[in-house]
Amino acid sequence: MKERVVKLLGPEARWVWLSTFHSFCARVLRDNAEALGFKKSFSIYDDSESMALIKRIYKDLGIPEAQPSPAAAQSRISRAKDRLITPDGYASQAKDFLEQNIARVYEEYQKRLLKNQAMDFDDLLMKTVELFEKESAVLSYFQNRFRYILVDEYQDTNHSQYRLVNLLAQKDRNICVVGDDDQSIYTWRGADISNILDFEKDYPEARVIKLEQNYRSTQNILDAAGDVVTKIPARKSKKLFTEKAEGEKISLLLCGDEVDEAESITEKIRLGMIHDKAASDFAVLYRTNAQSRALEDSLRYKGIPYTIVGGIKFYERAEVKDILAFLRILVNPADDLALRRIINVPKRGVGKTSLEKLERLADEKGQPLMAVLISSLDESGISGKAGKELEKFVSIMNDLSSKMEELSPDEIAARLIERIGYLDALYDEGTPEADVRADNVKELVAGINEYTERGESPTLAGFLEEVALITDIDTWDDSTPSVTLMTLHSAKGLEFDTVFISGMEDGLFPLQRNFDDSSDPDEERRLCYVGMTRAKNKLYLSMAGFRRRWGDYTGGPSVFLKDIPEDLMEVERFNYWEGYGAAARNSYNKRSNYAKRKTYELELEEFDIDEMLSEGTKVLHDKFGQGIIISREGGGEDLMLTVRFERYGNKKLMAKYANLEIIGR
């Protein structure tokens, strides 16, 4: 952006301050920090340094790390600073014991930042506003210095940024903001959409210029995206148009499960590359990072290079590596590296000293760490909480190890995660980041479940070997053309020839993490609009009839699909039964519950399994084994089947709950 300004203005550009809000504030504070009690050489703490300080405060104040977690405290303090709420102000609003603890931490945190002559990222904004409000001469200087204020992406500003801009502009009122309220997708990190919606109230004399011509997408894509976002009641009216051709219709891919969905997307990409498109022409967008797992597996299997933007590959994520380390110990108790990784995960009070004691004893006995834990923990000198927690850990691992033969790999993984309390520890953090990590853990179990279902003799060792081979060869050269995988949030501001938005299912997109905590429905609509308008020429939307999300079915088609007019969208099915091989056909079971559509609306609302569960169909039941459907009663969700099983005779089963696997006709 600086280079473009220089080209436009020439030498005069040197007088322009062009920067992010944070760098602007840091520059202001370097010259004026002494007015706030800081030296000009103050340090700027990043998130990890901020967290380290908060954890030290927890320890010094004697606050248990679950009341609330340090991560939750860090998040709440950050949000308070976004809203320019001081420690005293936060304490006065504290409603319960947890908020009172956060207030104590917040107050001490600010004291220690000052003592250390440091500010965190939120302080850069908050302290600059404080400076301008406290020192009128400093504010006057910068008001005269900057007579014209220009702000880009105004819809993404938070309250402290809003206040900063208005302080600078209040003298001459020469302010120009650029933004699109339909692209406000960062409320979860403090952005306030009312800043742009209420701009004319703040500046009644403002002239509003609508930039409605779009230079990226076809008209069909713009119309469809517009139909999704127009359902938001509070928004600026606009009608996007383009001089490009009308373009292809949007394609809706109806798939059986997330594996089917990934394969259908991969196949579309493969065919596109055959017809002279580059891998870099394609982007696959998703609502949660956990969705990348099936997509990565499918692209890798087909040899199509991909790059993940804004994240790391699924099996390289810390939470996934943690669970894999636990599983590795079950398979190979001599794996000291795996044990060292998780010996204090989730936190069980086993610190550096305890680990050193254990390692010394293992060296003396010439045994692996796990063997020492099992047979000689009382000799290690580890006592107190750490000793008791290690005893519990050994008991859990011994119990699971004894069940390795009778339980399937996915059942072992699910029990492990539950018994060690991994998900509970993440939920206790109470942050959006922890929720994402929890989704990734659930997705790992879904992947093990998929491996179990498709394998002839699935074992935990077999799964770990498969993953090890994947991670060993999964090293694409970032400089080579590749398919881009990213979350919808990461895609903002980018564009691609062809875009896939996967997971168009209610509960996933729009996202709902649990029954009591839904994402803002209006912001979810804006996120969908942003994703759709990343496509220049072709847009695919995909959904699965069944998705492994910790054993949950999907909530049916996304409401966003129903907002798109029929004449803008064509429906395709990825067919398991024709041309995709035995592996795909065998995987068609309880996960696939869609059928031919009778009308456009009916297809989006109902996934009827009648066509697949016809008389004469051979099925497999978890308990009764192999059988054949001999009669049917009712239909839809009330469909009742009579199945003749080889060993158990005739059984009447409700199709919706029978979990039948179709194995032939």
BELSULGI-V518345 format. One record per residue. RES is the residue in one small letter. SS is DSSP state (~ for helix, > for strand, _ for the rest). PSI is psi in radians with two decimals (NA if undefined). Layout:
BEGIN
RES | SS | PSI
RES | SS | PSI
END
This chain:
BEGIN
m | _ | -0.67
k | ~ | -0.73
e | ~ | -0.68
r | ~ | -0.67
v | ~ | -0.70
v | ~ | -0.73
k | ~ | -0.60
l | ~ | -0.69
l | ~ | -0.37
g | ~ | -2.58
p | ~ | -0.48
e | ~ | -0.32
a | ~ | -0.34
r | ~ | -0.35
w | ~ | -0.16
v | _ | 2.28
w | _ | 1.95
l | _ | 1.96
s | _ | 3.05
t | _ | 2.90
f | ~ | -0.78
h | ~ | -0.73
s | ~ | -0.57
f | ~ | -0.83
c | ~ | -0.69
a | ~ | -0.67
r | ~ | -0.71
v | ~ | -0.78
l | ~ | -0.53
r | ~ | -0.55
d | ~ | -0.24
n | ~ | 0.21
a | ~ | -0.46
e | ~ | -0.45
a | ~ | -0.30
l | ~ | 0.14
g | _ | 0.16
f | _ | 2.66
k | _ | 2.76
k | _ | -0.34
s | _ | 0.37
f | _ | 2.61
s | > | 2.74
i | > | 2.04
y | > | 2.36
d | _ | -3.07
d | ~ | -0.69
s | ~ | -0.67
e | ~ | -0.66
s | ~ | -0.78
m | ~ | -0.71
a | ~ | -0.71
l | ~ | -0.73
i | ~ | -0.72
k | ~ | -0.67
r | ~ | -0.69
i | ~ | -0.74
y | ~ | -0.83
k | ~ | -0.78
d | ~ | -0.57
l | ~ | -0.11
g | _ | 0.54
i | _ | 2.14
p | _ | 2.50
e | _ | 0.04
a | _ | 0.21
q | _ | 1.13
p | _ | -2.92
s | _ | 2.71
p | ~ | -0.62
a | ~ | -0.70
a | ~ | -0.71
a | ~ | -0.77
q | ~ | -0.77
s | ~ | -0.77
r | ~ | -0.69
i | ~ | -0.73
s | ~ | -0.78
r | ~ | -0.64
a | ~ | -0.75
k | ~ | -0.65
d | ~ | -0.63
r | _ | 0.15
l | _ | 0.61
i | _ | 2.13
t | _ | 2.95
p | ~ | -0.73
d | ~ | -0.72
g | ~ | -0.67
y | ~ | -0.74
a | ~ | -0.65
s | ~ | -0.36
q | ~ | -0.09
a | _ | 2.21
k | _ | -0.38
d | _ | -3.10
f | ~ | -0.72
l | ~ | -0.77
e | ~ | -0.56
q | ~ | -0.66
n | ~ | -0.73
i | ~ | -0.69
a | ~ | -0.71
r | ~ | -0.77
v | ~ | -0.76
y | ~ | -0.80
e | ~ | -0.82
e | ~ | -0.61
y | ~ | -0.80
q | ~ | -0.62
k | ~ | -0.75
r | ~ | -0.56
l | ~ | -0.78
l | ~ | -0.75
k | ~ | -0.69
n | _ | 0.03
q | _ | 1.00
a | > | 2.67
m | > | 2.59
d | > | 3.14
f | ~ | -0.68
d | ~ | -0.58
d | ~ | -0.60
l | ~ | -0.72
l | ~ | -0.89
m | ~ | -0.72
k | ~ | -0.53
t | ~ | -0.72
v | ~ | -0.77
e | ~ | -0.75
l | ~ | -0.85
f | ~ | -0.64
e | ~ | -0.48
k | ~ | -0.65
e | _ | 1.65
s | ~ | -0.57
a | ~ | -0.69
v | ~ | -0.77
l | ~ | -0.77
s | ~ | -0.70
y | ~ | -0.84
f | ~ | -0.50
q | ~ | -0.70
n | ~ | -0.58
r | ~ | -0.69
f | _ | 1.57
r | _ | -0.31
y | _ | 2.20
i | > | 2.19
l | > | 2.31
v | > | 2.20
d | _ | 2.72
e | _ | 0.85
y | ~ | -0.43
q | ~ | -0.26
d | ~ | 0.10
t | _ | 2.56
n | _ | -3.03
h | ~ | -0.71
s | ~ | -0.67
q | ~ | -0.70
y | ~ | -0.80
r | ~ | -0.70
l | ~ | -0.83
v | ~ | -0.75
n | ~ | -0.55
l | ~ | -0.75
l | ~ | -0.61
a | ~ | -0.09
q | _ | -0.35
k | _ | -1.04
d | _ | -0.31
r | _ | 0.56
n | _ | 1.52
i | > | 2.37
c | > | 2.14
v | > | 2.50
v | _ | 2.34
g | _ | 2.99
d | _ | 1.92
d | ~ | -0.45
d | ~ | -0.18
q | ~ | 0.39
s | _ | 1.80
i | _ | 0.32
y | _ | 0.54
t | ~ | -0.63
w | ~ | -0.29
r | ~ | 0.44
g | _ | -0.17
a | _ | 2.49
d | _ | 1.85
i | _ | -0.39
s | ~ | -0.37
n | ~ | -0.75
i | ~ | -0.60
l | ~ | -0.54
d | _ | 0.27
f | ~ | -0.72
e | ~ | -0.44
k | ~ | -0.67
d | ~ | -0.60
y | _ | 1.40
p | _ | -0.45
e | _ | 0.00
a | _ | 2.56
r | _ | 2.24
v | _ | 2.17
i | _ | 2.04
k | _ | 2.18
l | _ | 1.42
e | _ | -0.18
q | > | 2.24
n | _ | 2.32
y | _ | 0.13
r | _ | -1.03
s | _ | 2.83
t | _ | 2.89
q | ~ | -0.64
n | ~ | -0.74
i | ~ | -0.76
l | ~ | -0.73
d | ~ | -0.76
a | ~ | -0.78
a | ~ | -0.67
g | ~ | -0.64
d | ~ | -0.51
v | ~ | -0.78
v | ~ | -0.36
t | _ | -0.19
k | _ | -0.15
i | _ | 2.17
p | _ | -0.70
a | _ | 1.65
r | _ | 2.81
k | _ | 2.27
s | _ | 2.43
k | _ | 2.70
k | _ | 1.83
l | _ | 2.45
f | > | 2.87
t | _ | 2.71
e | _ | -0.01
k | _ | 2.97
a | _ | 2.86
e | _ | -0.68
g | _ | 3.06
e | _ | 2.74
k | _ | 2.77
i | > | 2.42
s | > | 2.25
l | > | 2.06
l | > | 1.97
l | > | 2.12
c | > | 2.83
g | _ | -0.98
d | _ | -3.00
e | ~ | -0.46
v | ~ | -0.81
d | ~ | -0.76
e | ~ | -0.81
a | ~ | -0.71
e | ~ | -0.66
s | ~ | -0.71
i | ~ | -0.77
t | ~ | -0.72
e | ~ | -0.69
k | ~ | -0.71
i | ~ | -0.76
r | ~ | -0.78
l | ~ | -0.67
g | ~ | -0.68
m | ~ | -0.55
i | ~ | -0.60
h | _ | 0.74
d | _ | 0.21
k | _ | 2.60
a | _ | 2.72
a | ~ | -0.57
s | ~ | -0.15
d | ~ | -0.19
f | > | 2.44
a | > | 2.40
v | > | 2.10
l | > | 2.58
y | > | 2.81
r | _ | -0.64
t | _ | 2.58
n | ~ | -0.51
a | ~ | -0.44
q | ~ | -0.26
s | ~ | -0.36
r | ~ | -0.93
a | ~ | -0.65
l | ~ | -0.76
e | ~ | -0.78
d | ~ | -0.77
s | ~ | -0.80
l | ~ | -0.71
r | ~ | -0.74
y | ~ | -0.63
k | _ | -0.03
g | _ | 0.46
i | _ | 2.10
p | _ | 2.52
y | > | 2.75
t | > | 2.33
i | > | 2.18
v | _ | 2.33
g | _ | 0.32
g | _ | -3.14
i | _ | 2.86
k | _ | 2.60
f | ~ | -0.88
y | ~ | -0.02
e | ~ | 0.00
r | _ | 2.49
a | ~ | -0.78
e | ~ | -0.60
v | ~ | -0.76
k | ~ | -0.62
d | ~ | -0.90
i | ~ | -0.69
l | ~ | -0.63
a | ~ | -0.75
f | ~ | -0.80
l | ~ | -0.62
r | ~ | -0.66
i | ~ | -0.65
l | ~ | -0.69
v | ~ | -0.69
n | _ | 1.56
p | _ | -0.24
a | _ | 0.04
d | _ | 1.48
d | ~ | -0.60
l | ~ | -0.75
a | ~ | -0.71
l | ~ | -0.74
r | ~ | -0.59
r | ~ | -0.68
i | ~ | 0.15
i | _ | -0.38
n | _ | 0.59
v | _ | 2.15
p | _ | 2.94
k | _ | 2.17
r | _ | 0.34
g | _ | 0.26
v | _ | 1.76
g | _ | -2.93
k | ~ | -0.71
t | ~ | -0.78
s | ~ | -0.72
l | ~ | -0.69
e | ~ | -0.68
k | ~ | -0.75
l | ~ | -0.72
e | ~ | -0.66
r | ~ | -0.76
l | ~ | -0.67
a | ~ | -0.68
d | ~ | -0.72
e | ~ | -0.70
k | ~ | -0.21
g | _ | 0.63
q | _ | 2.75
p | _ | 2.78
l | ~ | -0.73
m | ~ | -0.64
a | ~ | -0.69
v | ~ | -0.73
l | ~ | -0.72
i | ~ | -0.75
s | ~ | -0.39
s | ~ | 0.48
l | ~ | -0.62
d | ~ | -0.32
e | ~ | -0.16
s | _ | -0.34
g | _ | 0.12
i | _ | 2.13
s | _ | -2.98
g | ~ | -2.60
k | ~ | -0.75
a | ~ | -0.77
g | ~ | -0.80
k | ~ | -0.72
e | ~ | -0.64
l | ~ | -0.60
e | ~ | -0.74
k | ~ | -0.74
f | ~ | -0.82
v | ~ | -0.73
s | ~ | -0.75
i | ~ | -0.82
m | ~ | -0.68
n | ~ | -0.75
d | ~ | -0.79
l | ~ | -0.65
s | ~ | -0.64
s | ~ | -0.28
k | _ | 0.18
m | _ | -0.56
e | _ | -0.54
e | _ | -0.37
l | _ | 2.59
s | _ | 2.82
p | ~ | -0.72
d | ~ | -0.57
e | ~ | -0.70
i | ~ | -0.83
a | ~ | -0.78
a | ~ | -0.76
r | ~ | -0.71
l | ~ | -0.89
i | ~ | -0.69
e | ~ | -0.78
r | ~ | -0.57
i | ~ | -0.17
g | _ | 0.50
y | ~ | -0.84
l | ~ | -0.68
d | ~ | -0.72
a | ~ | -0.68
l | ~ | -0.77
y | ~ | -0.59
d | ~ | -0.42
e | ~ | -0.59
g | _ | 0.55
t | _ | 2.70
p | ~ | -0.63
e | ~ | -0.70
a | ~ | -0.63
d | ~ | -0.70
v | ~ | -0.73
r | ~ | -0.64
a | ~ | -0.71
d | ~ | -0.66
n | ~ | -0.67
v | ~ | -0.76
k | ~ | -0.67
e | ~ | -0.59
l | ~ | -0.77
v | ~ | -0.67
a | ~ | -0.69
g | ~ | -0.69
i | ~ | -0.66
n | ~ | -0.75
e | ~ | -0.78
y | ~ | -0.74
t | ~ | -0.72
e | ~ | -0.57
r | ~ | -0.24
g | _ | 2.54
e | _ | -0.76
s | _ | 1.26
p | _ | 2.36
t | _ | 2.78
l | ~ | -0.68
a | ~ | -0.66
g | ~ | -0.72
f | ~ | -0.78
l | ~ | -0.63
e | ~ | -0.74
e | ~ | -0.77
v | ~ | -0.70
a | ~ | -0.69
l | ~ | -0.65
i | ~ | -0.85
t | ~ | -0.49
d | ~ | -0.62
i | ~ | -0.06
d | _ | 1.22
t | _ | 1.40
w | _ | 2.55
d | _ | 2.04
d | _ | -0.36
s | _ | -0.20
t | _ | 2.69
p | _ | 2.36
s | _ | 2.73
v | > | 2.43
t | > | 2.22
l | > | 2.30
m | > | 2.82
t | > | 2.80
l | _ | -0.63
h | _ | -0.69
s | _ | -0.37
a | _ | -0.20
k | _ | 2.27
g | _ | -0.10
l | _ | 2.96
e | _ | 2.61
f | > | 2.67
d | > | -0.81
t | > | 2.28
v | > | 2.38
f | > | 2.30
i | > | 1.95
s | _ | 2.81
g | _ | 0.70
m | _ | 1.20
e | > | 2.49
d | _ | 2.30
g | > | -0.47
l | > | -0.80
f | _ | 1.73
p | _ | 2.49
l | > | 2.39
q | > | 1.95
r | > | -0.62
n | > | -3.11
f | _ | -0.42
d | _ | -0.14
d | > | 1.57
s | > | 2.60
s | _ | 2.78
d | _ | 2.05
p | ~ | -0.62
d | ~ | -0.71
e | ~ | -0.60
e | ~ | -0.66
r | ~ | -0.75
r | ~ | -0.64
l | ~ | -0.68
c | ~ | -0.74
y | ~ | -0.78
v | ~ | -0.80
g | ~ | -0.79
m | ~ | -0.67
t | _ | 0.16
r | _ | -0.30
a | > | 2.31
k | > | -0.78
n | > | -0.57
k | > | 2.34
l | > | 2.23
y | > | 2.38
l | > | 2.40
s | > | 2.60
m | > | 2.73
a | > | 2.47
g | _ | -0.45
f | _ | 2.36
r | _ | 2.27
r | _ | 1.78
r | > | 1.33
w | _ | 0.72
g | _ | 0.08
d | > | 2.52
y | _ | 2.86
t | _ | 2.88
g | _ | 0.27
g | _ | -3.07
p | > | 2.51
s | _ | 2.49
v | ~ | -0.44
f | ~ | -0.55
l | ~ | -0.62
k | ~ | -0.25
d | _ | -0.24
i | _ | 2.15
p | _ | 2.59
e | ~ | -0.61
d | ~ | -0.11
l | ~ | -0.08
m | > | 2.44
e | > | 2.56
v | > | 2.32
e | > | 2.60
r | > | 2.39
f | _ | 1.95
n | _ | 2.06
y | _ | -0.47
w | _ | -0.29
e | _ | 1.97
g | _ | 0.10
y | _ | 0.22
g | ~ | 2.88
a | ~ | -0.66
a | ~ | -0.75
a | ~ | -0.71
r | ~ | -0.72
n | ~ | -0.46
s | _ | -0.08
y | _ | 1.86
n | _ | -2.36
k | _ | -0.32
r | _ | -0.37
s | _ | 2.02
n | _ | 0.82
y | _ | 2.82
a | _ | -3.04
k | _ | 2.52
r | _ | 2.53
k | _ | -0.65
t | _ | 2.93
y | ~ | -0.85
e | ~ | -0.68
l | ~ | -0.66
e | ~ | -0.64
l | ~ | -0.46
e | ~ | -0.44
e | _ | 2.39
f | _ | 1.51
d | _ | 2.25
i | _ | 0.10
d | _ | -0.79
e | _ | -0.58
m | _ | -0.58
l | _ | 1.00
s | _ | 2.89
e | _ | 2.42
g | _ | -0.12
t | _ | 2.30
k | > | 2.33
v | > | 2.87
l | > | 2.25
h | > | 2.51
d | _ | -0.64
k | _ | -0.75
f | _ | -0.19
g | > | -2.56
q | > | 2.47
g | > | -3.08
i | > | 2.40
i | > | 2.17
i | > | -0.33
s | > | 2.86
r | > | 2.59
e | > | 2.48
g | _ | -2.79
g | _ | 3.01
g | ~ | -2.38
e | ~ | -0.28
d | ~ | 0.19
l | _ | 2.15
m | > | 2.28
l | > | 2.49
t | > | 2.11
v | > | 2.28
r | > | 1.93
f | > | 2.56
e | _ | -0.64
r | _ | -0.41
y | _ | 0.06
g | > | -2.72
n | > | 2.35
k | > | 2.38
k | > | 2.22
l | > | 2.42
m | > | 2.08
a | ~ | -0.65
k | ~ | -0.56
y | ~ | 0.00
a | ~ | -0.36
n | _ | 0.85
l | _ | 2.45
e | > | 2.19
i | > | 2.16
i | > | -0.03
g | > | 3.12
r | _ | NA
END
